[in-house]
Amino acid sequence: MASKLATMFKAEMAERGKGWKVMTDMTGSFNKVVMETEYENMAAFEAEWQEFMKQPRPASDPAKPSYTEMYLHGKREIYRVW
């Protein structure tokens, strides 16, 4: 499901217009999908997250699986770029 999930995320992030990268693993854990973007600071991240949470969620399309049905677990990692 990793390639299907990556394709779904890539299309969704392209609509948002921000410089998101969607990557899949080449080594290590199999079937890993990673999404990456950059923010000027944590305040910018928080502001975008708050706006995202306010957006209405589209009605589910029964022919299209929800992305939450395509993964087992996830995590968020935040790094400072030097």
Secondary structure as UniProt FT lines:
FT   HELIX           2..16
FT   STRAND          21..24
FT   TURN            30..31
FT   STRAND          33..36
FT   HELIX           42..54
FT   TURN            62..63
FT   HELIX           67..69
//
